[in-house]
Every structure is written in C-alpha cells, then in structure tokens.
Amino acid sequence: MPNYDYECTQCAKRFEIFQSMSDAKLTDCPESDCDGPVKRLLGTGGGIIFKGAGFYQTDYRSSSYQAGAKADGAASTAASAPASPPASAPAAAKSGE
C-alpha cells in the first residue's frame, strides 16, 4: 500500500497518509481546528533502496553474458600486462664494461 501526500488548501499543512490504492481520496484536513479542503499531491514514486554490501550491476546477468565478460576481462588483462625485460639484457651490459 502506498503513501499519499496531501496538502490543505486552507492552512497549508502537508501530511502523508498510508492508504490502499482503492481507498477514496481524503477531502478534509485532519487538523481539528481547520477542516479545510485538501488536495492530493503528485508523488515522485517509490524508489528502490539497496542496503548492504554485494549489489552489483552484473549480479543478475545471464550465464552467457558472464562468460563473455570473463573472456573480455582476461584478454584485456593480458594485453595491459607490462612485458618483462629479457634476461640477457643486463648480462650484455656487464660484458661491455
């Protein structure tokens, strides 16, 4: 059941009511000394809040997507790894002294 925001047109009080979608809109302000007409405000909707660790973009991807991502990751890691200098290079420098 959603929360609905209302605002009184007489006293400008804003309040939130937890109602079923099938319930009728409120028409009167809940303040005892006001009883003015209220209007329902447009809400931004409920947002999804992920709490805790472990929520990642790839958590719910298909197995074929995950396999392709693994292959791409391995290829990019191999391409970006620095090449080690040849073992004979330092020996050649020492023999030239």
C-alpha positions, 0 to 999 in steps of 0.5 A: 500500500502506498503513501499519499501526500496531501496538502490543505488548501486552507492552512497549508499543512502537508501530511502523508497518509498510508492508504490502499490504492482503492481507498477514496481520496481524503477531502478534509484536513485532519487538523481539528481546528481547520477542516479545510479542503485538501488536495492530493499531491503528485508523488515522485514514486517509490524508489528502490533502496539497496542496503548492504554490501554485494549489489552489483550491476552484473549480479543478475546477468545471464550465464552467457553474458558472464562468460563473455565478460570473463573472456573480455576481462582476461584478454584485456588483462593480458594485453595491459600486462607490462612485458618483462625485460629479457634476461640477457639484457643486463648480462650484455651490459656487464660484458661491455664494461 
